[in-house]
Amino acid sequence: MSQAQEAKKHDWSATKYMKYGNERTRPVNDLVAQVIQHFPAPPTRIYDLGCGPGNSTSALLSAFPDAKATGIDTSPDMLEKARAALPNAEFIKGDIGAWTLPSSSDQSPVLVFSNAAVHWLRSPKRLETVSRVFNSLPTGSVIAIQVPDNYDAPTHSLMRAVASEPSKPWSKYFTDVRIGDLADKTRPDLDPIEAAESWYNVLVSSADTVNIWRTEYKHVIKDARGIVDWVATTGLGPYLVRMEGDEEAKVAFEKEYERRLSEVYTKLEDGKVLLGYPRLFVLARRK
């Protein structure tokens, strides 16, 4: 298998990701609404870190139509969909953990935006990256970040519980990692999101404004299987990648995970389920 084929095999699916496009874009719009209030004049330059299929970039350009936007993502499929949707924006492949503001003599304020991407960075790199990027911005620039804050939510605690079960068809794929042990950086589960105080502390010395809030969205989903489909393109993805090529193990894992979800997310009057999805928002303006 070529390197290109191998990369595509483990790539994210933009189509599956956008199955819940409206739900995923809602926090984007909520964050953009706050961003608008922090620019006396619209920014002429926008950087969308972890742009995905371009839904966040589209919302940003709707708010700031005269700005030049650049989206950065690691996924070729996401970038392909973004370029097709927004041919006038720039989309490049890159690691947001290593991203730096392009050098320029123009010191006009810029917007650095990141929706549901920074949480993929491990601690302490997550806050180190945010601090480094923010401190490199011109005066008046804004950094605006949204991250899922669901490490302890059933959707994610049950991933860890199912993967840790012994003597199951999938068990052998997790014997080389310590799931839930934050010291093991190779494990498939993501690091918990830092407390709001930690985000505030890394930004406040260089900011004239720091605004932090947390919202739990309540999404109506068809059933427990629908929740599996939702997280399969996000937090569940690294678990499934470990079982790549073993369809029996993957199906068994998803079936058990779905069964456990159905015990927690009980059916509503119309048979659907309500998925609570907490998210942390962080916005700061450079002084």
C-alpha positions in Angstrom: 0.0 0.0 0.0 1.4 3.4 -1.0 1.8 6.2 1.6 -1.1 8.1 -0.1 -3.3 5.0 0.2 -2.3 4.5 3.8 -3.0 8.1 4.7 -6.5 7.9 3.0 -7.2 4.7 4.9 -6.8 6.5 8.3 -8.3 9.8 7.1 -11.4 11.4 8.6 -14.6 11.3 6.5 -15.9 14.8 5.9 -19.2 13.3 4.6 -19.8 11.3 7.8 -18.6 14.3 9.9 -21.2 16.6 8.3 -24.1 14.1 8.9 -24.7 16.2 11.9 -23.6 19.4 10.2 -26.2 21.7 11.8 -25.4 20.5 15.3 -21.7 20.8 14.7 -22.0 24.3 13.3 -24.2 25.7 16.0 -21.3 26.3 18.5 -19.4 27.9 15.6 -22.2 30.4 15.1 -22.4 31.0 18.9 -18.7 31.8 19.0 -18.7 33.9 15.9 -21.4 36.1 17.4 -19.2 36.9 20.3 -16.1 37.5 18.1 -18.0 40.2 16.2 -18.4 42.2 19.3 -14.6 42.3 19.9 -13.5 43.9 16.7 -14.0 47.7 16.4 -13.2 47.2 12.7 -13.6 43.9 10.9 -10.4 41.8 10.6 -8.9 41.5 7.1 -7.2 38.3 7.9 -8.6 35.1 9.4 -6.9 31.8 10.3 -9.2 28.8 11.0 -7.2 26.2 12.8 -8.6 22.7 12.4 -11.0 24.0 9.7 -12.5 20.5 8.9 -14.8 20.6 5.8 -15.0 24.4 5.9 -18.3 24.8 7.8 -16.5 27.0 10.3 -14.6 29.0 7.7 -17.9 29.6 5.8 -19.5 31.0 9.0 -16.5 33.3 9.5 -16.6 34.6 6.0 -20.3 35.3 6.3 -19.5 37.4 9.3 -16.5 39.1 7.8 -17.0 38.9 4.0 -14.1 41.1 3.1 -11.5 39.1 5.0 -9.0 36.7 3.5 -9.4 33.3 5.2 -6.9 30.5 5.5 -8.0 27.1 6.9 -5.5 24.6 8.3 -6.2 20.9 8.8 -4.4 17.6 8.8 -7.2 15.7 6.9 -6.9 15.5 3.1 -10.6 14.6 2.8 -11.7 17.5 5.0 -9.5 19.9 3.0 -10.8 18.6 -0.3 -14.4 19.3 0.8 -13.5 22.7 2.1 -11.8 23.8 -1.1 -14.8 22.6 -3.1 -17.2 24.5 -0.8 -15.2 27.7 -0.6 -13.0 28.1 -3.7 -12.1 31.7 -2.8 -10.6 30.7 0.6 -7.2 29.2 1.1 -6.9 25.7 2.7 -3.6 24.1 3.6 -2.5 20.9 5.2 -0.8 21.5 8.6 -0.5 20.6 12.2 -2.2 23.2 14.4 0.1 22.2 17.3 3.0 23.5 15.2 1.2 26.4 13.5 2.8 29.9 13.7 1.4 33.2 12.4 2.9 33.9 9.0 5.4 36.8 9.2 4.2 40.1 7.9 5.0 43.8 8.2 1.3 44.4 8.4 0.4 44.7 12.1 -3.4 44.9 11.6 -5.4 42.8 14.0 -6.2 39.2 12.9 -8.6 36.6 14.0 -7.3 33.1 14.9 -10.3 30.8 15.2 -10.5 27.2 16.2 -13.6 25.1 16.5 -13.5 21.6 17.9 -9.8 21.0 17.1 -7.5 22.2 20.0 -8.8 19.4 22.2 -6.9 16.9 20.0 -3.6 18.2 21.4 -2.3 16.5 24.5 -1.7 18.4 27.8 0.4 20.4 28.4 0.9 21.1 24.7 -2.7 22.3 24.3 -2.3 25.4 26.5 1.3 25.9 25.5 0.2 26.2 21.9 -2.7 28.6 22.7 -0.3 30.8 24.7 2.4 30.8 22.0 0.0 31.6 19.2 -1.8 34.3 21.2 1.5 36.0 22.3 2.5 36.2 18.6 -0.5 38.2 17.5 -0.6 41.9 16.8 -2.4 44.2 19.2 -6.2 44.1 18.8 -6.1 40.5 17.5 -8.6 38.0 18.8 -8.2 34.3 19.5 -11.5 32.4 19.7 -11.6 28.7 20.6 -14.3 26.1 21.2 -13.6 22.6 22.5 -15.8 19.7 23.5 -15.6 19.3 27.3 -16.9 15.8 27.6 -14.1 13.7 29.0 -16.5 12.5 31.9 -19.6 12.4 29.8 -21.1 8.9 29.2 -20.2 9.1 25.5 -16.5 9.2 26.4 -16.3 7.3 29.7 -18.1 4.4 28.0 -15.5 4.4 25.2 -12.8 3.8 27.8 -14.8 1.3 29.7 -15.6 -0.9 26.6 -12.1 -0.7 25.3 -10.8 -1.9 28.7 -12.9 -5.0 28.8 -10.8 -8.2 28.8 -11.3 -11.3 26.7 -13.3 -9.6 24.0 -12.8 -9.7 20.2 -11.3 -6.1 20.4 -9.3 -6.5 23.6 -6.0 -7.4 22.0 -5.9 -4.0 20.2 -5.7 -2.2 23.5 -3.3 -4.3 25.5 -0.3 -2.1 24.6 -1.9 1.1 26.1 -3.1 2.2 29.5 -6.5 3.7 28.7 -7.4 6.5 31.1 -3.8 6.9 32.3 -2.9 10.5 31.3 0.8 9.6 31.5 0.4 7.3 28.4 0.4 9.6 25.4 -0.2 6.8 23.0 -3.6 5.8 24.3 -6.7 6.5 22.1 -8.6 8.6 24.7 -8.1 12.3 24.6 -6.9 14.3 27.6 -9.5 16.1 29.7 -10.0 19.8 29.0 -8.3 22.1 31.5 -10.2 24.1 34.0 -11.4 27.6 32.9 -9.0 29.1 35.4 -6.1 27.5 33.5 -7.2 28.9 30.2 -7.6 32.3 31.8 -4.2 32.3 33.4 -2.3 31.5 30.1 -4.0 34.4 28.3 -4.6 37.2 30.8 -1.1 38.7 31.0 -1.2 39.5 27.2 -4.9 40.3 26.9 -7.2 43.3 27.5 -10.2 40.9 27.4 -10.7 37.3 28.3 -14.1 35.8 28.0 -14.8 32.1 29.0 -18.0 30.2 29.1 -19.3 26.7 29.0 -22.5 25.5 27.3 -24.1 22.1 27.2 -26.0 21.5 24.0 -28.9 19.1 24.0 -29.1 17.4 20.6 -32.0 15.3 19.6 -30.6 12.1 18.0 -32.6 9.3 16.4 -31.2 6.6 18.8 -28.1 5.2 20.5 -26.8 4.1 17.1 -27.0 7.7 16.0 -24.7 8.7 18.9 -22.2 6.0 17.8 -22.3 7.6 14.3 -21.8 11.0 15.8 -18.7 10.1 17.8 -17.2 7.7 15.2 -15.9 10.8 13.4 -14.6 12.4 16.5 -13.6 10.9 19.9 -14.3 7.3 18.9 -12.2 7.5 15.8 -8.8 6.7 17.5 -10.3 3.5 19.0 -11.7 2.3 15.7 -8.4 3.0 13.9 -6.7 0.5 16.2 -9.0 -2.2 14.9 -8.6 -1.3 11.2 -8.8 -4.4 9.1 -10.6 -6.5 11.7 -14.2 -5.8 10.9 -15.4 -8.5 13.4 -13.7 -6.8 16.3 -14.9 -3.4 15.2 -18.5 -4.4 14.8 -18.4 -6.2 18.2 -16.9 -3.1 19.9 -19.5 -0.8 18.4 -22.3 -3.1 19.3 -21.3 -3.3 22.9 -20.7 0.5 23.0 -24.1 1.1 21.5 -25.7 -1.3 24.1 -24.2 0.6 26.9 -25.2 4.0 25.5 -28.8 2.8 25.2 -28.8 2.2 29.0 -27.8 5.8 29.7 -29.5 7.7 26.9 -33.0 6.4 27.4 -35.7 6.9 24.8 -37.9 10.0 24.7 -41.6 10.0 24.1 -41.1 9.8 20.3 -38.3 7.1 20.6 -35.4 9.5 20.1 -32.7 10.2 22.6 -31.2 13.5 23.9 -27.5 13.8 23.7 -26.0 16.3 26.1 -22.8 17.8 24.6 -20.8 20.2 26.8 -18.4 22.6 25.1 -16.0 25.2 26.5 -15.5 28.5 24.8 -12.5 30.8 25.2 -12.1 34.2 23.6 -9.3 36.7 24.2 -8.2 40.0 22.6 -4.5 40.9 22.5 -3.5 44.1 24.3 
